[in-house]
Amino acid sequence: NTSLRQKTVTHHRLATVIETEVSKPDKHHSEFSLNRTGDQPLCTSME
């Protein structure tokens, strides 16, 4: 479960960075995050 939690934290951190850069509303941010779920390679390169 630790690995899963780490992935969630990484994804959240990545989403936060993206949200800050594009300055999108929360509504848009939620949609964007869903689209990013399958983007594992990007999350890995962020670490």
C-alpha positions in Angstrom: 0.0 0.0 0.0 3.0 2.3 0.5 3.8 2.1 -3.2 0.2 3.0 -4.1 0.3 5.9 -1.6 3.5 7.2 -3.1 2.0 7.1 -6.6 -0.9 9.1 -5.4 1.3 11.7 -3.7 3.4 12.0 -6.8 0.4 12.3 -9.1 -1.1 15.0 -6.8 2.2 16.9 -6.7 2.4 16.7 -10.5 -1.3 17.9 -10.9 -0.6 20.8 -8.5 2.4 21.9 -10.6 0.4 21.7 -13.8 -2.5 23.5 -12.3 -0.2 26.3 -11.1 1.4 26.6 -14.5 -1.8 26.8 -16.6 -3.8 28.6 -13.9 -7.0 26.6 -14.6 -10.1 26.7 -12.4 -10.8 23.8 -10.1 -13.5 22.4 -12.4 -11.0 22.2 -15.2 -8.3 20.9 -13.0 -10.4 17.8 -12.0 -11.0 17.0 -15.7 -7.4 17.4 -16.4 -6.3 15.1 -13.6 -8.6 12.4 -14.9 -6.9 12.6 -18.3 -3.5 12.5 -16.6 -4.3 9.2 -14.8 -3.0 7.0 -17.6 0.1 9.2 -18.1 2.5 7.1 -15.9 5.7 7.8 -17.9 5.3 11.6 -17.2 4.9 10.9 -13.5 8.0 8.7 -13.5 10.1 11.3 -15.2 9.0 13.9 -12.6 10.6 11.8 -9.8 
